[in-house]
């Protein structure tokens, strides 16, 4: 495999990106990227002409983004179908500089893993315009699922799964979580955890509604930061018991960041992500006239300015490794956010906010251009760390010889006032309406195909490819402090058959 400085001048390329500021893992290279057969064939100055040349003068050439947490064409635990299908979601992602998504194939109680995977695979196959993989949401860990179906799904390349500690229709109890963590340890899968204490939320919500406090702003009150921090701490303890790495998704509260950082400082193998809503929204956004605040409701909810700063710091010091959208696209009507119209309480609203298209532009503007992070950290948080965590390296997430030619050409000077009418999802609104940002991915390339240019889509339905993923490199245990400690050694012996890292 050639290194970044190597060039192949003996033959032309299918596509040459010229005169850009190219960001690799450890360098910024002024020059060209040569693409052949959908892969990066050369990086350096003065490359041979391509069948097509694209001038990137004055632009950053970055890896296409990977969004490893988004909900697409998915029925929620409340029975609400999201607004975006695999076509609208992947188009929206592409226009925002993302070239790979990993949404969820969601198992519900009473459904089988093979049926769920087959259903989602067929939907995506005929619609997606960029590449995609799947995580599996696990809500029915019965014997068939745990002994046959889930191990087979992992062997087939769905090497990550998500579990819920909240939502009555989806949540697993601690005993079930231990079973899932043990299975993941044995088979080399990474478990993503939605960590909120279900009983705290139910207890608070019941009392709020009994007192007539039903407006959207009370969603944040019911989902107290303690519910997130406590469940995170408990999930970490359960994972330590069986020495299983886990990833805490959509971290919102400053206290939760501290719980994770504290565990990491002890050598515990816990990973974490956060999302745009926890950097750019607060609980005050839910305090609007009528039910307008429902547009800003997600779980966990956005917190306050202090928590925003804690999330920024978590990205800066490596406590939080990935930045995902948690795109959950529910329309502001009876089909989504407001199932009971103007009588809908905060407890009945569909939870989630859209963010696929704006995930990267928001962070580029407020993170890179305002000096909160450098361009290398931006690439790690939005692409390369996702590839490493979810078994897509070395094919995805980096500009490197031999990798897929997934590229985004960013104009750092372009100023945009965000308006839903300019976006490409089917939600009908954006929580970031009117915000002015700088920087935008004006040309987007997926596997060597120019899929977005001049504000237009140049990709066909179904042209995205399914990604069978390898075991995540962080999925294997690392002998965490306190793991498998029993005086009689029985737990250690019981775990002896599991693969060691």
Buried (B, 14 or more C-beta within 10 A) or exposed (E): EBEBBEBBEEEBBBBBBBBBBBBBBEEBBEBBBBBBEBBBBBBBEEBBEBEEBBEBEEBBBBBBBBBBBBBBBBEBBBEBBBBBBBBBBBBBBBBBBBBBBBBBBBBBEEBBBBEBBEBBBEBBBEBBBBBBBBBBBBBBBEEEBBEEBBBBBBEEBBBBBBBBBBBEEBBBEEEBBBBBBBBBBBBBBBBBBBBBBBEBBBBBBEEBBEEEBBBBBBBBBBBBBBBBBBBBBBBBEBBBBBBBBBBBBBBBBBBBBBBBBBBBEEEBBBBBBBBBBBBBBBBBBBBBEEBBBBBBBBBBBBBBEEBBEBBBBBBEEEBBBBBBBBBBBBBBEEBBBBBEEEEBBBBBBBBBBBBBBBBBBBBBBBBBBEEBBEBBBBBBBBBBBBBBBBBBBBBBBBBBBEBBBBBBBBBBEBEBEBEBEEBBBBBBBBBBEEBEBBBBBBBBBBBBBBBBBEEEBEBEEBBBBBBEBBBBBBBBBEEBEEBBEEEEEEBEEEBEEBEEB
